[in-house]
Amino acid sequence: MTMTNKKILAILLASADKTQADAAEILRKFPQSLNMTINRNNLRVCDLLTVCDAFNISIDFKDSSNNIVLSLSANNRNKTDDSKDGAK
């Protein structure tokens, strides 16, 4: 089953009780820009993970052939602070 960016983000936002405008703010985009990105199915994985991280949501991927689960857990760190520390 293939899921579009729109469906994936809708599920994430509903589970966190947040809006698309909240996601746009986290990604430092205008809401209209994020909407266009989603409608074109061009949301980047790093943007999806950034939103998940901000909303403290973890994602699990399951390999159905051998039942191995890969979990990507939210880590609640501010990525902008990391880049500042690295520049010192």
C-alpha positions as a printed Julia matrix, in Angstrom:
88×3 Matrix{Float64}:
  0.0     0.0    0.0
  1.42    3.37  -1.0
  0.76    6.39   1.15
  1.06    9.94  -0.09
  2.75   12.74   1.84
 -0.7    14.14   2.51
 -1.93   10.93   4.18
  1.25   10.44   6.21
  1.28   14.0    7.5
 -2.46   13.92   8.23
 -2.0    10.82  10.4
  0.95   12.36  12.25
 -0.82   15.67  12.82
 -4.01   13.97  14.01
 -2.11   11.78  16.48
 -0.34   14.84  17.93
 -3.47   17.03  17.8
 -1.54   19.58  15.7
 -2.25   21.44  12.47
 -0.43   21.72   9.18
  0.38   25.3   10.17
  2.16   23.94  13.26
  4.22   21.64  11.03
  5.05   24.54   8.7
  6.3    26.58  11.63
  8.55   23.73  12.79
  9.95   23.35   9.27
 10.39   27.14   8.99
  8.18   27.3    5.92
  5.16   29.35   5.05
  1.97   27.27   5.39
  1.21   27.77   1.68
  4.69   26.5    0.76
  4.29   23.37   2.88
  0.84   22.8    1.38
  2.28   22.97  -2.16
  5.08   20.58  -1.18
  2.6    18.1    0.25
  0.22   18.35  -2.71
  3.14   17.65  -5.07
  4.12   14.67  -2.88
  7.59   16.2   -2.4
  7.94   16.16   1.39
 11.49   15.11   2.28
 12.15   12.33   4.75
 14.29   14.67   6.86
 11.32   17.08   7.08
  9.03   14.25   8.14
 11.51   13.18  10.83
 11.88   16.79  12.02
  8.11   17.05  12.49
  8.02   13.69  14.29
 10.85   14.79  16.54
  9.12   18.07  17.4
  5.86   16.29  18.25
  7.65   13.47  20.14
  6.39   10.81  17.71
  8.29    7.62  16.91
  8.04    5.73  13.63
  8.35    1.95  13.29
  9.09    0.15  10.04
  8.4    -3.58   9.93
  9.92   -6.02   7.48
  7.0    -8.41   7.02
  9.18  -11.19   5.61
 11.09  -11.69   8.87
  9.22   -9.49  11.39
 12.22   -7.26  12.09
 11.18   -3.81  13.33
 13.27   -0.68  12.87
 12.26    2.11  15.23
 13.07    5.77  14.67
 12.45    7.42  18.02
 11.99   11.09  18.62
 14.94   12.48  20.53
 13.72   16.01  21.41
 16.87   17.9   20.54
 17.04   21.24  18.84
 19.0    20.82  15.63
 19.69   24.55  15.34
 21.54   24.44  18.66
 23.75   21.59  17.39
 24.87   23.58  14.37
 25.75   26.55  16.59
 27.82   24.33  18.89
 29.65   22.82  15.93
 30.57   26.27  14.62
 32.48   27.24  17.77
